[in-house]
Amino acid sequence: MATILVLYHSSHGSVEAMANEIAETLNAQGATVRLRTFVQRQPHDIVVTKQDLIECDGLAFGTPTRFGMMAAQAKTFWETTSDVWLKGQLIDKPACVFSSSSSMHGGNEATLLNLSLPLLHHGMVLMGVPYDVPELLSTESGGTPYGATHVAGLDNSAQLTETEVRICRAVATRLYTVAKKLL
Ligand SMILES: Cc1cc2nc3c(=O)[nH]c(=O)nc-3n(C[C@H](O)[C@H](O)[C@H](O)COP(=O)(O)O)c2cc1C
């Protein structure tokens, strides 16, 4: 059994909905899941510690798209992890990234690449979404080869589509499969 850290920030609930889909898929497959946020926004939030990173066997990391980049709350946390980086404690752990944006072409792919950068610096094994996930070709909203995305609309009212949910489930399944192989 592998421990997967699902680590996210969400202000309006879209990234949280994606994190919950990923966590539920992992739970259903028998993973030990740690669902963590960067800051305490809601009573049920559990704020991440560096120990969560060190102890996980795989990471799913998501934030909203903020001007084509990760949310500041996440960047602030990653900037506290240089001791973990110096010790190489995340090297060879598999990881994937996910994001939500207001608009379809508003920079969510750029954000996924931005989310990937600290993970690559830490030596993690970055995983995208392969094209054997058929929804990648049929989606009319979120879903990219760099990771799962959701298009929330200007008022954040759009729920995850069935296609977006399936892509979240596919990345969670792939992450857990690879994490177990790398144990
Ligand atoms: C400061 C700020 C910057 C944003 N930048 C973008 C952007 O570049 N492109 C975009 O499509 N949406 C942008 N948004 C909208 C969020 O990405 C969008 O509302 C997202 O779905 C929120 O996710 P959440 O519900 O998990 O908070 C921005 C929102 C804020 C507050």
PDBQT file of the ligand as one rigid body, heavy atoms in Angstrom, charges set to zero:
ROOT
HETATM    1  C1  LIG A 201      -5.648  36.710  -8.653  1.00  0.00    +0.000 C 
HETATM    2  C2  LIG A 201      -6.376  35.804  -9.599  1.00  0.00    +0.000 A 
HETATM    3  C3  LIG A 201      -5.817  35.514 -10.835  1.00  0.00    +0.000 A 
HETATM    4  C4  LIG A 201      -6.483  34.704 -11.740  1.00  0.00    +0.000 A 
HETATM    5  N1  LIG A 201      -5.910  34.450 -12.942  1.00  0.00    +0.000 NA
HETATM    6  C5  LIG A 201      -6.575  33.709 -13.847  1.00  0.00    +0.000 A 
HETATM    7  C6  LIG A 201      -6.016  33.462 -15.129  1.00  0.00    +0.000 A 
HETATM    8  O1  LIG A 201      -4.886  33.862 -15.437  1.00  0.00    +0.000 OA
HETATM    9  N2  LIG A 201      -6.752  32.755 -16.025  1.00  0.00    +0.000 N 
HETATM   10  C7  LIG A 201      -8.001  32.280 -15.729  1.00  0.00    +0.000 A 
HETATM   11  O2  LIG A 201      -8.637  31.669 -16.601  1.00  0.00    +0.000 OA
HETATM   12  N3  LIG A 201      -8.535  32.446 -14.496  1.00  0.00    +0.000 NA
HETATM   13  C8  LIG A 201      -7.845  33.150 -13.570  1.00  0.00    +0.000 A 
HETATM   14  N4  LIG A 201      -8.375  33.333 -12.309  1.00  0.00    +0.000 N 
HETATM   15  C9  LIG A 201      -9.611  32.630 -11.947  1.00  0.00    +0.000 C 
HETATM   16  C10 LIG A 201      -9.342  31.297 -11.207  1.00  0.00    +0.000 C 
HETATM   17  O3  LIG A 201      -8.315  30.567 -11.807  1.00  0.00    +0.000 OA
HETATM   18  C11 LIG A 201     -10.612  30.461 -11.228  1.00  0.00    +0.000 C 
HETATM   19  O4  LIG A 201     -11.641  31.170 -10.597  1.00  0.00    +0.000 OA
HETATM   20  C12 LIG A 201     -10.435  29.095 -10.577  1.00  0.00    +0.000 C 
HETATM   21  O5  LIG A 201     -11.407  28.215 -11.073  1.00  0.00    +0.000 OA
HETATM   22  C13 LIG A 201     -10.565  29.174  -9.059  1.00  0.00    +0.000 C 
HETATM   23  O6  LIG A 201     -10.366  27.901  -8.486  1.00  0.00    +0.000 OA
HETATM   24  P1  LIG A 201     -10.952  27.606  -7.026  1.00  0.00    +0.000 P 
HETATM   25  O7  LIG A 201     -12.455  27.542  -7.167  1.00  0.00    +0.000 OA
HETATM   26  O8  LIG A 201     -10.384  26.294  -6.633  1.00  0.00    +0.000 OA
HETATM   27  O9  LIG A 201     -10.501  28.722  -6.147  1.00  0.00    +0.000 OA
HETATM   28  C14 LIG A 201      -7.723  34.131 -11.392  1.00  0.00    +0.000 A 
HETATM   29  C15 LIG A 201      -8.279  34.404 -10.136  1.00  0.00    +0.000 A 
HETATM   30  C16 LIG A 201      -7.622  35.220  -9.244  1.00  0.00    +0.000 A 
HETATM   31  C17 LIG A 201      -8.232  35.510  -7.886  1.00  0.00    +0.000 C 
ENDROOT
TORSDOF 0
